[in-house]
Amino acid sequence: MYRQPSSVLLILACIAAIAQAQSEQPTSGTIDLAFAGDIMLDETPGERIALGEDPFFGFAEVFRKVDLAIGNLECVVATTGKEYDKPFVFRAHPRVLKVVQKHLDIVCLANNHTGDYGHVAFLEQLRLLEENKIPYVGGGRDCAHARQPLIIDRNGLRIAFLAYNDFKPRAFEAGPNWPGVAWAVDAQVTADIEAARTIHRADFVIPMLHWGWEQEPANDRQRQLAKLMIDAGADMIVGGHPHVTQEVEYYNGKLIVFSIGNFIFNGFDPGPSRIGWVLRTRIGKQRLIAWDTLVANIDDFGHPILQVDAPSPSGTTADQPIIQRCGTKESPFK
């Protein structure tokens, strides 16, 4: 009877062991994200940066500990342009980008202030962000560029970020051959989400929305659009703009945070507009593993101060109810 040489048997055993080990390994890892609310770096925050201060300081450690930190840049960063005729316009000096770069990995441009000084300033901002190697989403040199997802591959996961503005003036919308922000046109938004999944092969799709009425709870338009995006394939939705935090809920097992409020912003009286959230999430392939919010109390200079003992919404999967947790106590994010 013929017998396999012992060396051959050993090789076959090794191959079988390697194959079994590979089959037992997870197909993907996890990634921790932090989302900051509206960041306005003109006026007092910009003046403090010019003096050498860092308005992000209170949350520096929070951002350092996550894989990606994302914030809504609620101003144009430029030296050029002509002021748009509207009640509030914000233009920050390019020096602020060094501070942004230190803390944030991605900035969102889809809001009602990045167009405050016209196309020339908007294009200057895009150039400055690219020169400082700060990835951006929700704005571009034309509408195709503005609607393009920002794809990030990290820890074995492929994430698609999208961003849209749904608040006037619509004059800031990018067009076929002019720069601006991505506008929240329902059919275009759903098409972009579907493309992020099918064409860009994203494991997790996150639209970020600038929407709602200032100082008010989430409205019917926000709820309708949120459900539409999730039905189209979005895995989680993060909103801002109303200058206050809004409701948090699940729809079909997907997390919706309608507004995380302000983060760096001066000019508001003490009250709800001086309270914002930093949303932290841990995600896997097409699943939200855990999330929580940290409370930012904004001081007279517009700087956020971490409130460790302040309760705010937190949760794990949609199988579990949303709870109120104080700061970092019992949080999965250490």
N, C-alpha and C positions, 0 to 999 in steps of 0.2 A: 504493500500500500504506500502510495506517494505521500510524503509529508512536506508541508511548506517549510522552508528554512526559517529558523528562529528570527533572523534579521528581517525577513519579509513580514512575518507575523507582527513583529514589533512596530514596523512602519505602518502596517494596516491599523494597528491599535491606536497609534498616535494620530493618524488621520481621523479615525472615528471619534477620538476624544476631542480633537480640535473642532470638528463639525458639531458635536454636541454642545461644547462650550459656546460656540458662536450662536447656536440656535437659542441658547438660554439667555444671551445678553439682550438688554432692551434695544429696540430699534431706534430710539431717540432719547435724548436727555431732557432736561428742563431748563428754563431760562426765567430769571427774575427781572421784572420791568418796574420802573417807577415813572409815574406821570404827574407832572406839575401843571398847575393851572395857568392863568393869564399872567404873562411876564412883560411888564412895561418898563423899559429902561431909559426913557426920557425923563425930564423933569427931575424930581428929587432923587430917585434911584440912580439916574445918570450922573447927577452932580456928586453923589457920594462915591460912585466908582471913580470919578475924576480925582477925588481926594485920596484914593487908594483903598477904599473900603470894598468889601465883597458882600453884596446883598444876599447871596446864596449861602452864606456861612452857616446859618442855623441848621441847614439841611445837608451840608457837605458830606457828612458821614453816611446819611441815608442814601445819597446818590452813589457814593463810592462803593457801597456794598452790593449794589445790584449790577446785573449784566448790561442793562441799557437804561438810561435816563432820558425822558422825553419831556419837552415843555412847549407851550404855545407862546411864540414870540409876538407879543401884542404891540408891535411898533415896527416902523421901517427903520433899518439901520443904514444911514446914508449921509452924505454931505450935500447932495444935489436935490433938484426937484422944486416944484411949485406947490404951495399948500393948497389942499383941496378945501372947498367951501363946505365945511361941516362943523358941528359944535366942538368936537375935540379932535385934535390931530397930534400925532406923536412921531418924532424923528429922533433917534438916538445916535450918538457919535460912534463911529466904528471902533473906538477903544473898548466898548462894552463887550465886543465879541471875544476878547481874550478871557474875560470872566465867564462868559457863556461856555466857551470851549472847555474850560476847566471842569465844569460840572455836568454839562448835558452832552449826550451823544447824538441827539436828533432834535431839531426844532420844527415846529409846525407853523406854516405861513398863512394858512387858510383862516383869515379873520377879517374884521372890518377896520383894521388900522394899517396893515402893510401897504395899502394903496394910498395912504394919506398925502404923499408928495408926488404922486403921478408915476408914469411909466419909467421915466429916467431914473428916479430914486429907487424904484423897485428893481430895475436891472442892476443898479449899483449894489443893492443888497445881495442879489443872487451871486454877483461876482465876489463880493467880500466873504460870503459864506463859503464859497468854493475855495477861495484862497486860504481861508482859515481851516479848511477841511472839516466843516460842520455840515453833515448831511441834513437836508431839509425835505419836506413833503407838503403838498397842498398848494404849491405855487410854482410858476415856471415862466419860461420865455414865450410860451403860447399855451393854448388849452390842452393840447396833447401832453406837453411837458408837465403842466400843473396837475393833471389827472393821473399821471404815471405813479404806480405804487413804488414806495421805497422798500426794497427787498433786503432783508438782513439774514444772513446765515450764521447761526451761533449755537454752539452746544448740540449739534446734530439736528437743529430745527431751522426751518425756513419760515420767516415771518414777513408778512406783507402789511405795511402801514399805508393807509389812505387818509386824506384829510379834505374837508369841504367846509365852505362858509355858507350859511343860510340866513345871514342877517345883512340888511342894507348898509351901504349902497351897492347895488349890483354893478355899478360902474367899475368896480374893482375886479370884476370877473375877467379871466384871461380869454382871449379870442383866438381865431385861426392864425393870426399873424401879429398879435400884440400880447404883452406880458400881463400877468395878474394871478388871481387865486382861482382855485377850483371851486365852482359853484355847485350847490346841492340840488342838481336837477335829478329827479327820481330815477328816470330811465338810465341816465348816464352813471349814476351811483351804483345801481344794481348791476349794470354791465361791467363796471370796473371791479366790483367784488367778485363776480363770476370769472372774470379774466384773471384776477389774482390767484384764484384757485386752479383754473384749468390751464391757462397759458403759462403763468409764472410758477405753478406747482407749489404754492404756499401751503404749509401745514397749519398756519394760524393767520387769520385775516382780522386786522383791527382798524376800523374806520374811526377817525376822530372828527367831531362835529363842533362847529361854532354856530350856536343856534339858541332859540328861546328868547323870551322877553326879560329885560333887565329887572332884577329885584323880585322876580316872580317864580312860582313853582313851574315844573315842567308842564307844557301845554299839549294840546291835541296834535299839533303838527309834529312836535318832537316824538311823541309816542307812535304816531303813524309811520314816520320815517324810520324810527328805530326798528320797528317790527318788519318793515319792508327790507331793511338791510340784513337782518338776521335770516329772514326767509330766503334771501339771495345767497347766503353762505357766510355772513360775518360771524366771527366767533366771540366777539366782545366789542362793546361800544363805549367810547369815552368822550364826554362832552364838556363844553365850557361856553363862556361868554356872558351869562347873566349877572356876573359879579357877586353871586351867592352860590352856595352849594344847593343842589337839588336832589330829588329822590334817587334811590338806588333800587333796582328790581331785577328779576330774572324773567326772560321770555324764551320759551322752548329750551330751557336749560342754559341760556346764554346771559352773561352779565351786562347790564346797562347801567352806567353811571351818567345820569343826564347832565350834571355839571359838577366839576370839582372846584369851581369858584376861582377867586384870585390867588396868586402866589406872590408876585412882586408887583405892587401897584400902590402909588400914593394918591392922596386926594379924597379919600373916603372917611367919613365920620365913624367913630367907634360903633360897632354893630355887626350885622351879618356880613356886610361886604368886606370886613376885615378878618373874616374867618374863611380859610380855604382848606382843601384837602390835598395831600399827596397820596395818590392811589398806587399801592404796590400789588403786583400780581405775580404769581408763579404759574407758568403754563407748560404744558406738554403738547404732544401732537394732537391738535384739534380738541384739546380739553383744558379747562381751567382747573388748576389743582387747589389753589388757595389765593385769597386776596384780603387786603385790609386797607384802611385809610388812616393817615396820620394828620393831626390837626395843625395847621399853620395859623398863628395869630399875628396879624400884620401890624407893625408898629407905625409910629408917626412918620418915619422915613420911607415907608412902603416896603420894609424888609420883613420876611417871614420868620417867626420864632416858633420852634418846635414845642408843642404842648404835650408833654409826655403823659400826663394824667387826664387828658381830655378824652371823653368817649366819642367814638365815631364808628360808622358801619364797617363790618368785617364779615368774612364768610369763607367757606371752602367751596365745595361743589354745589350745584343747584339742588342737590338732594338735601342739603342742610339749610336751615333758615338763616336769614341775615340777622346778625346780632350786633350789639354795641360793645366794643372792646376799648379799653383805655390804653392808648399809646402802644408801646411795644410789649406789654404784659401778655404772656401766653401767645404771642405772635409767632408764626412759623418763620418770619423773616428776622434772622438774628444778625 
